[in-house]
Amino acid sequence: MFSFTFDPLAAIFGISGIVGFFFFVSAAKKTSSMNTKPNKQLD
């Protein structure tokens, strides 16, 4: 029974960790692209 309860929890933690990491990386990429455009306009 403990195994049955732990499996979905581990899956949720793993998925949220991967999704969180993916969002963090894509947010970082978007931020650097957005920062590059205004920098070019300011120049």
C-alpha angles and dihedrals in degrees: 000000000000089000090051092053094043096051098065090041091054090047092050092048092047094047094045090048092052093043091046091050091047091050091047092052094045091046089051091050092048091049093052092047091049090048091051094055097053090043090056091047091049091051 
